[in-house]
Amino acid sequence: MAGYRKYFIWFSFIFAVFFGLNLFLSKFVFLPVYYFSGDKEAKVVMIKEKGPTHLKTPDAVRAIYLTSYTAGFIQRRDELIKFAEESEINSMVIDIKDYSGRIAFEMDDSEIINLGSIEKRILDIKEFIGELHKKNIYAIGRIVVFQDPYLAKIRPDLAVKNKKGGVWLDHKGIAWLDPTKKDVWDYHIKIARQAEKAGFDELNFDYVRFPSDGKMENMEYPIKPNTQEGRVAALESFFKYLKTELAGLKIPLSVDLFGFIATETNDLNIGQVLEKAEPYFDYIAPMVYPSHYPKNYNNFKNPAEHPYEIIFEAMTTAADRLIKASSTPAKLRPWIQDFDLGATYNAEMIKKEKQAIYDAGLRSWMAWDPSNKYTREAYK
């Protein structure tokens, strides 16, 4: 009996290893798993985890922006879905991680969970994106990168510092992450991968720059010496890392840049240069809000009152620069404003913004309204 018991133990061990190995491999290389029934016949069951499905990028993206709060409020988002169905809107840009540094929906990455970054604002993200896909609405996930007061508080070692060694704050009291820290880069890589798993069709990166709008003389600058070349090279390293690490996702990457990068060749003291960002992204989104241009820009006392002229110049200049850089203007997908600042932006003003884009030879745009109300008549 002892001999039979020994063989039985060995057989059980080998069977357990074989079964476990098959089950493990089936999740990654989709091998068959063998189950033995009582009648001693082997049954083969193919096990394959279903990955997310993605929509193809529309030839002309016409997008509106949704905060994570709007996306999590079913009645509000349903109203905007209905608006999209009844208009030219075919895409939505949805906050994954916003200016607060908080992540809008549940993720299964242990580091993100342990940091406590998740604030469940969208409880049904996969179902929501599935609903958008059923309506043929392209889902773009927006990730705010270096402006992040939450992570700066939890991990002050990753924050931009002041001269005394504390966390530097801009004039709004907001902390920023150090754009040169690889731990910061890897954290956002993890967020991006989780967002793709949730079903987003494209990932859009915002606030990819060195901080500004504060007491710069009080900042212990991450780049030494603080030069344009150093700032630009630092951001380009991040862009390259982002593209390399996320290449396996097989979905487009886009980046938001200051509107001035379309016409200025210097880095505006924040590290952004159009030609240095272009190689690493599928789409470039200059924020050409006319209200953000200074008084007397191009001899316009109030640029906000001249949306066509401001945007047409910006986008024709940017298109020419991309052609000279052996790229394509088709990468350009500007942000336009649907909010009142400097002037009242009614349907006529928004139509002028869009017309400027079309006259510059471009087809795509994304509309920004922080309240997510939108001027419906402008998009018929």
N, C-alpha and C positions, 0 to 999 in steps of 0.2 A: 504493500500500500504506500510505503514511503516513496518508492520510485515513481508511482503514478502521481502522487501529490507534487513531487518535484517537477514532473513534466507539465502538470496542470498549471503550476505557478509560472513556469517559463512561458507557456503558451499564452496565458492571460497577460503577462507583461508585454510580450511581442505584439499581441493583438491591440493592447491599449496604445502602444507607441505608434503602430500603423494607423489606427483609427484617428488618433490625435493629430498626426502629421498630415493625413489627408484632409482633415477638417481645417487645419491651419492653412495649408497650401490653397485650398479651395477659395479662401477669401482673397487671395492675392494673385494667383495664376489660374484660377478657375478650373482646377483639376476635379475629376469626379470623386465623390465620397461613396464608399461601399458600406452598405448596411446588410447585416446577415439576419435573415428572417428565420422563423422557427422551422420552416420546411427545408432549411439548409441551402436555399438558393440565394445567390447574391443579387441584391437589388442595387441598381446604380441611380443615384440622385445627383443631378448637377446643381451645385450651389454657387450662386453668383450675386454679390452685393450690387444693388442698383445704384449707380452714381447719378449726379445731377444732370439734368438736360439743360441746354442753353440755346437761346435764340441767336440766329445770325444777326450781325450788326446791320441795321437798315442802311440802305444806300444814302439816305438823307435822314440824319437823326434830328428829330424835333422834340425836345425834352422839356419837362418841367421838374422842379426840385421839390422833394418832400422831406421835412424834418422827420426824425425817428418818432417823435410824438404823434405827428399826423399819420405816419405809416402804422402806428399802433392803435389808432382810434378808427375803428372799422367804419363808422358812419362817414367820417371825413374822407377817408381814403376811397370809399365807394363812390362818393361824390366826384372825386378827381378821376377815378377810373371811367365813370360815365362821361365826364368832360372830355377825356381823351378819346373815347369812342365816337363822340359827336364832333370832333375837331380834327385838326391836322396833327395833334400830339400822338407820337408813336413810342415814346420812351419816357422813363421816369428815373431821376437821380435820387437815391434814397440814402440817408445818413446811416452808415454802419458805426462810425466813431466820429463824434462831432467836436466842437470847440471845447466842450467840457472834459474831454478825454474819456468819457464813458462809452462803453460798447452797448449797442441797442438791443441785442438779442443773445440768447444762450449759445455758448460755444463749448466744445468738449475738449479744449486744450488745457492741460493741467496748469501751465504757467499763467495763462490768462485768468483761469479760475482762482488760483492762489493769490493773485494780485488784487482780486476783488474789483476788477475793471468793469464787470458786466452789470448793467442796470437794465433789467428786462422791460424795455419799453415796447418792443414788438414781440408778442407772445407766440405768434404763429407765422414766423418769417417764411418757412418753406411753403406753407399754404398760400400766403400772400403772393409770393413770387409765382407759384403755380397758377394762381388766378390771373396774374398779369400775362403769363405765357398763353393761357387759354384765349385771352383777348388780343394776342399778338403784340403785347407791349413789352418792349426791351427794358430790362432791369439793370441799371447802373448803380453800383454800390460806391458811396463816397467815404473816403477814409481821411480824416484830418490827421496829419502826421506830427509835426514838431511843436505845434501849439497844443499843450497837453498839461493843464494844471493838476489833473488827477495823478498821473504817473509821476510827475515832478514832486508831488507831496509824498507819495509812497516810496519812491526811489529818488531822493534828492541828489544822489550821486550821478544820476543821468541828466540832471537839469543844468541849464545855463546858469552860471554863478555870477554874483556881484563881487565887487572888489574885496569885500569882507569875508567872502567864502560862503555866504548864504545864497539862497535861490533868488535870481534876478527876476523882477516883475516888470511888465510893460505898463503903459500909462493906464490901462484898464485893470491892473492888478493881476494879470494872467501870467503864469509861468510857462516857460518853453523848455523843450528837451534839446539837448546838445546834438546838433546834426552830424557830428563826427563820431558818435558813440555806436559801436557795432551792436551792442545790446539793444539799443533803440531800434536799429534797423531790423534785427531779428524778431523783435516783438511785433512789429508791423507786418513782417512776412507771415507770422503765425496768424494774425488777424485776417490777412488777405486770403490765406488758404482756407480758413474757416468760412469766410464769406463766399468763396467759390463753391464750397460744399453745400452751402445753403441754397445755391441756385443762381446767384447773380451772374449776369451775362458779360459784365465788364466791371473792372475795378478802376475807380477814379481817385487819384491822390491829390490832396489839397494841403496848403500850408507847408509845402516842401521848400523851405527857405530859412535863412538866418533871421532872427527876430529883429524887429524895428519898433518904431512908435513908442519909445520909452527913453529913459535917461541912458543913452548909449555910453556916455562917459563913465557910468557906474558899472558897466558890464565887464566882467573878466572874459574877454573874447576867446572863444574856443580855438580860433585860428591864430597862430603866432608865426610871423607878423600878420596883422589884420590887413590883407591885401585883396584886391579883386581876384587875382590869380588864385590865391589860396581858397577864397570862398567858392569860386566857381569849380575848382578842382574837387573840393570836398563834396559839393552837391552832386557833381558828375559821378563820383565814386559811389554815392548812394544810389543814383539812378541805375548805374551799371549793375550793382548788386541786386537791386530790385528785379531788374529784367532777367538776370541769370537765375535767381532763386525761384522766380515764379514762372519760368518758361514752361514747366510741365503742366501748368493749369490749362493751357490752350484757349484762353479767353483774352480779349484785348485789355491793354492797360492804357489809361489816359492820365494826364496831369493838368492841373490848374495852375496858371502862371499869371503874374500881374499883367494888366492890360498894356502897360508901358513897354513890356518886353517886345511888343510887336514893332515898335518904332525906335527904341533905344538899343544901342549895341553894348552899352556898359551893363554892369550887373545890378545897378540901382542900390548898391550896398547890401544886397540880400543874397547874392550868389546865383541869381537866375539870369541865364542868357539863352535865347531861343535856340540857337544852333547847338548848344551844349546839351539841351534836354531832348531835342528831336530824335537822335538815334535810338533812344531807349523806350520810346512810347509809341503806341499805335495812333494816338490822337493827342493833340495839343489844344488846350482850352484857355485862351487868353481872356481875362475878365475885363472886357472892354466896356464897362459901365460908364456912360458919358458923365454921370454925376461925380465920378471919382477923378476926373481930370481937373487940374487947378485953374483958377480964374485966369483969364486971358490966354489960355492955351490956344495956340494957332490963331491968335487975335480974336478969339471968341470970349467976350466978357463973361459969359456963363456957358461953358461947354455942355452942361446938362440940357440946354435948350436946343442943341444941335446934334441930335443922335445920328442922323444920316452921315453928316460930314465927319464926325469923330470916328465912327466905326468903319466907314469906307476907307479912310486914310490908313487906319490901323491894320485892316485886313488885307488891303492891297500891298502894303509894305511888307507884312509878314509873309504873304504868298510869294512875293519876289525873293525874299531872303531864303525861303525854303527851296525854291527853284535853284538859286545860286549855290545852295548847299547840297545839290544833287538829290534833293528829296522831292516831296510832292505837296502842293497846297491842300490836297484832299485830307491831309492830316489835321487841318485846322477846323476846330469846332468851337467857336467862341461862346462865352456866356454873355447874354444880354439882360438888361434890367426890366423888371416889371414891378417896380416900386417907386414911390415918390421920394426923390431926393434931389434938390436943386431945381426941380421942375415937376410938374404934374405929368405922370406917365399914363396917358389914356391910350385907347386902342390905336389912334393915329400915330402917336409917338413910337409905340412898339412896332407897328408896321414899318415905320421908317428905319428902325434898327434892322429888321429882317431884310428889307429891300437893299440896304447898304451891303449886307452880307452876300446877297444874290448878285448884286452888281459887281462885287469884288471877285466873282467867279466861284463862290463857295455855295454849299447847299445845306450845311448842318448848323444848328445852334442849340443852346440850352438856355432856358429862361429861369431867372432867379427872382423869387419873391419870398422873403423870409417868413411871411405870414401864410404862404401857400394858398392865397385866395385867387390870384390871377385874373387878368382882365379878359374875360371870355371872348369878347367881340374881336380881340386882336388875333385870334387863332382859328377863325372859321375857315 
